[in-house]
Amino acid sequence: MQIRNAQYLSGCTSVDKCPAPILPEYAFIGRSNVGKSSLINMITGYKKLAKISSTPGKTRIINHFLIDESWYLVDLPGYGFARISKKDRLAWEGMINEYLLKRLNLLCVFLLVDARIKPQASDIRMMDWLAAANKPFVILFTKTDKLSRNELGIKMQEYQKHLLDEWELPPQSIITSATTNLGKAEILEFIGEQNAKYSPGS
């Protein structure tokens, strides 16, 4: 699958204000500064579609992008070490949880994980939450271009070992790089397959 057109559609703070749930939808989420915007820009081929910031926690709303007039891509606020108040953090978490639970056309959550660091408790909690809520998700390992092939292999083995301690069958994962386009074809192929199966209200 190739993306021919991508445009920013809307930003909102409540699932009730999101675009009509008539098209298949895919949400991107991860710890603050994991590289969501960069990966979204890489996947779509639009360098400035999602705003990139060096400041953790920059995304504070549910951002919808319309892709080829046929599906939605969603950039969700990051979690983790963003410098925000406890009150704001709880509000973010409530907004995200409500969206994930109530968005009926959400086919899959792409959970971005920094491949360079050891498994983080916040990422594992998100995986467990998605599994408990019966929400399909795929792990996207980011920033892999900053590791050598040997280092990447070691990190992936470490992560798989950690997941196998808790999961009988580890979640599906894709190795990516916003710099080298690694994983782009695989992600788009996955989305294309899901879109082909989609029927509103199913």
C-alpha positions as CSV (number, residue, x, y, z in Angstrom):
1,M,0.0,0.0,0.0
2,Q,1.2,3.5,-0.8
3,I,-0.1,6.8,0.7
4,R,-1.0,9.4,-1.9
5,N,-2.6,12.0,0.3
6,A,-2.4,12.9,4.0
7,Q,-3.9,15.9,5.8
8,Y,-4.4,17.1,9.3
9,L,-8.1,16.9,10.1
10,S,-8.7,17.9,13.7
11,G,-7.5,18.0,17.3
12,C,-9.8,17.4,20.3
13,T,-9.8,16.6,24.0
14,S,-12.7,14.2,24.0
15,V,-13.7,11.1,22.1
16,D,-17.2,12.6,21.6
17,K,-15.6,15.4,19.5
18,C,-13.6,13.2,17.3
19,P,-14.4,12.8,13.6
20,A,-17.4,10.6,12.8
21,P,-16.3,6.9,13.3
22,I,-17.0,5.8,9.8
23,L,-13.5,5.0,8.6
24,P,-11.0,2.5,9.9
25,E,-8.6,4.1,12.4
26,Y,-5.1,3.5,13.8
27,A,-3.8,5.2,16.9
28,F,-0.1,5.8,17.7
29,I,0.9,6.0,21.3
30,G,4.1,5.8,23.4
31,R,6.2,7.4,26.0
32,S,7.0,11.1,25.6
33,N,9.8,11.7,23.1
34,V,9.7,8.2,21.7
35,G,9.5,9.5,18.2
36,K,5.8,9.3,17.3
37,S,5.7,12.4,15.1
38,S,8.8,11.4,13.2
39,L,7.5,8.0,12.6
40,I,4.1,9.3,11.4
41,N,5.8,11.7,9.0
42,M,8.0,8.8,7.7
43,I,5.0,6.5,7.2
44,T,2.9,9.1,5.3
45,G,5.8,10.6,3.4
46,Y,4.9,14.1,4.6
47,K,7.8,15.6,6.5
48,K,5.8,18.2,8.4
49,L,2.4,16.4,8.8
50,A,2.9,15.8,12.5
51,K,4.8,18.5,14.4
52,I,8.1,17.4,15.9
53,S,9.3,18.8,19.2
54,S,12.3,18.2,21.4
55,T,10.0,19.0,24.4
56,P,8.5,15.9,25.9
57,G,4.7,16.1,26.3
58,K,4.2,18.5,23.4
59,T,1.2,16.6,22.0
60,R,-1.7,17.3,24.4
61,I,-4.8,16.5,22.3
62,I,-6.1,13.7,20.2
63,N,-4.9,14.6,16.7
64,H,-6.6,13.0,13.7
65,F,-5.1,12.8,10.2
66,L,-7.1,11.7,7.2
67,I,-5.2,9.4,4.9
68,D,-6.2,8.9,1.2
69,E,-9.8,9.9,2.2
70,S,-10.2,6.3,3.4
71,W,-8.7,5.9,6.9
72,Y,-7.7,7.8,10.0
73,L,-4.3,8.0,11.6
74,V,-4.3,9.3,15.2
75,D,-1.5,10.8,17.2
76,L,-2.2,10.4,20.9
77,P,-0.5,12.3,23.8
78,G,2.7,10.7,25.1
79,Y,3.0,9.2,28.6
80,G,5.9,8.9,30.9
81,F,8.2,11.7,31.9
82,A,6.5,14.8,30.5
83,R,6.9,17.8,32.8
84,I,3.2,18.3,33.7
85,S,1.3,18.6,36.9
86,K,-0.4,15.5,38.4
87,K,-3.8,17.0,37.7
88,D,-3.0,17.4,34.0
89,R,-1.4,14.0,33.8
90,L,-4.5,12.4,35.2
91,A,-6.7,14.4,32.8
92,W,-4.5,13.1,29.9
93,E,-4.8,9.5,31.1
94,G,-8.6,9.8,31.4
95,M,-8.8,11.3,27.9
96,I,-6.7,8.6,26.4
97,N,-8.4,5.7,28.2
98,E,-11.8,7.0,27.2
99,Y,-10.7,7.3,23.6
100,L,-9.2,3.8,23.5
101,L,-12.3,2.2,25.1
102,K,-15.0,4.1,23.2
103,R,-13.6,4.6,19.7
104,L,-15.6,1.9,17.9
105,N,-13.7,2.2,14.6
106,L,-10.2,1.8,16.2
107,L,-8.8,-1.3,14.6
108,C,-5.3,-1.3,16.1
109,V,-3.1,0.6,18.5
110,F,0.6,1.1,17.5
111,L,2.6,1.2,20.7
112,L,5.9,2.8,20.1
113,V,8.9,1.7,22.2
114,D,12.4,3.1,22.2
115,A,14.6,0.1,21.1
116,R,17.7,1.6,22.8
117,I,16.5,1.2,26.4
118,K,15.5,-1.7,28.6
119,P,11.8,-2.5,29.0
120,Q,10.0,0.4,30.8
121,A,7.3,-0.1,33.4
122,S,5.1,2.4,31.7
123,D,5.2,0.6,28.4
124,I,4.5,-2.8,30.0
125,R,1.6,-1.3,31.9
126,M,0.2,0.0,28.6
127,M,0.5,-3.4,27.0
128,D,-1.2,-5.0,29.9
129,W,-4.0,-2.4,29.8
130,L,-4.6,-2.9,26.1
131,A,-4.6,-6.6,26.5
132,A,-7.1,-6.5,29.4
133,A,-9.3,-4.1,27.4
134,N,-9.1,-6.5,24.4
135,K,-7.6,-3.9,22.2
136,P,-5.4,-5.2,19.4
137,F,-2.0,-3.6,19.3
138,V,1.4,-3.9,17.6
139,I,4.7,-2.8,19.1
140,L,6.8,-0.5,16.9
141,F,10.4,-0.4,18.1
142,T,11.8,3.1,17.3
143,K,15.2,4.8,16.9
144,T,16.8,1.5,15.8
145,D,19.2,3.4,13.4
146,K,21.0,4.6,16.5
147,L,22.1,1.0,17.3
148,S,24.5,-1.3,15.5
149,R,23.0,-4.5,14.1
150,N,24.6,-6.5,17.0
151,E,23.3,-4.1,19.6
152,L,19.8,-4.2,18.1
153,G,19.8,-8.0,18.1
154,I,20.8,-8.0,21.8
155,K,18.1,-5.4,22.7
156,M,15.4,-7.4,20.8
157,Q,16.4,-10.6,22.5
158,E,16.3,-8.8,25.9
159,Y,12.8,-7.5,25.2
160,Q,11.4,-10.8,23.9
161,K,12.8,-12.5,27.0
162,H,11.0,-10.0,29.2
163,L,7.7,-10.3,27.4
164,L,7.9,-14.1,27.5
165,D,8.0,-13.9,31.3
166,E,4.5,-12.5,31.2
167,W,3.0,-13.5,27.8
168,E,2.4,-16.9,26.5
169,L,2.7,-15.5,23.0
170,P,4.5,-12.1,22.7
171,P,2.6,-9.2,21.0
172,Q,3.4,-8.7,17.3
173,S,6.2,-6.2,16.8
174,I,7.9,-4.3,13.9
175,I,11.4,-2.8,13.9
176,T,11.3,0.7,12.6
177,S,13.5,3.8,11.9
178,A,12.1,7.2,10.9
179,T,15.6,8.0,9.5
180,T,16.0,5.0,7.2
181,N,12.3,4.2,6.5
182,L,12.8,0.8,8.1
183,G,9.4,-0.8,8.8
184,K,7.4,1.5,6.6
185,A,6.4,-1.1,4.1
186,E,5.5,-3.6,6.8
187,I,3.4,-1.1,8.7
188,L,1.5,0.0,5.6
189,E,1.0,-3.6,4.5
190,F,-0.5,-4.4,7.9
191,I,-2.8,-1.4,7.7
192,G,-3.9,-2.3,4.2
193,E,-4.8,-5.8,5.3
194,Q,-6.8,-4.5,8.2
195,N,-8.6,-1.9,6.0
196,A,-9.6,-4.6,3.6
197,K,-11.4,-6.5,6.4
198,Y,-13.1,-3.4,7.8
199,S,-16.9,-2.9,7.6
200,P,-18.6,-0.1,9.6
201,G,-20.2,-1.3,12.8
202,S,-18.4,-4.6,12.8
